[in-house]
Amino acid sequence: MTDKPLEKLLEEKELAETLQVSLGTLRTWRTEGTGPRFHRIGGMIRYAPSEVKAWLLSRQGGGEAMAVAQ
């Protein structure tokens, strides 16, 4: 196991605000399996910032990504 400290997990509302999407959209993504990975802790849903970042990077489009794809 590494000695890295745990990162602060984000609440659903925090992540929805950060991504500028509704809480409903975030929940839909979660149930469809298209959103960022999440952790269920008791009845709470939490997101690790590193997982959110990885999810965002996997969804890049346009700009350089488009030039490489062509």
WOVEN-V256819 format. One record per residue. N is the residue number from 1. PSI is psi in degrees with one decimal (999 if undefined). OMEGA is omega in radians with two decimals (none if undefined). D_LAST is the distance of its C-alpha to the last C-alpha in Angstrom with 1 decimal. Layout:
# WOVEN-V256819
N;PSI;OMEGA;D_LAST
N;PSI;OMEGA;D_LAST
This chain:
# WOVEN-V256819
1;144.5;-3.12;41.8
2;162.2;3.12;40.4
3;10.5;3.14;42.5
4;137.3;3.10;39.8
5;152.3;3.09;41.2
6;141.3;3.08;39.8
7;151.3;3.12;37.5
8;125.0;-3.14;38.9
9;146.8;-3.14;37.5
10;141.6;3.02;36.4
11;161.3;3.12;38.2
12;-48.0;-3.09;36.4
13;-41.5;3.12;37.5
14;-44.6;-3.11;36.3
15;-40.7;3.10;32.8
16;-43.4;3.12;32.6
17;-42.4;-3.14;33.7
18;-42.8;-3.12;31.3
19;-7.3;-3.12;28.3
20;46.0;3.04;29.9
21;163.5;3.12;30.1
22;159.4;3.07;33.3
23;-36.3;3.11;35.2
24;-40.2;3.11;34.8
25;-45.2;3.13;31.0
26;-42.3;3.13;31.1
27;-38.1;3.09;33.7
28;-46.2;3.10;31.7
29;-41.3;-3.11;28.6
30;-46.5;-3.10;31.1
31;-29.6;3.11;32.8
32;-11.0;-3.12;29.5
33;20.8;-3.11;28.2
34;-7.7;-3.11;25.1
35;-173.9;3.12;26.4
36;154.9;3.08;27.1
37;149.5;-3.10;29.5
38;167.5;3.09;33.1
39;133.1;3.04;36.6
40;118.0;-3.13;39.6
41;103.7;-3.01;42.8
42;-125.6;3.09;45.7
43;7.5;-3.07;44.8
44;148.2;3.05;42.4
45;130.1;3.13;38.6
46;153.0;-3.11;37.2
47;134.6;3.06;33.8
48;128.3;3.13;33.2
49;-36.5;-3.14;31.2
50;-35.7;3.10;29.3
51;-38.4;3.11;28.2
52;-44.0;3.13;27.1
53;-44.4;3.13;25.1
54;-40.6;3.11;23.4
55;-44.6;3.12;22.7
56;-43.7;3.14;21.2
57;-32.6;-3.14;18.9
58;-12.2;-3.07;17.7
59;15.3;-3.11;16.9
60;146.7;3.08;14.8
61;164.1;3.13;12.2
62;178.4;3.08;11.0
63;-129.3;-3.13;11.4
64;-38.7;-3.11;10.2
65;-39.7;3.14;8.9
66;-39.0;-3.13;6.4
67;-39.1;-3.14;5.5
68;-38.2;-3.09;5.5
69;-25.3;-3.08;3.8
70;999;none;0.0
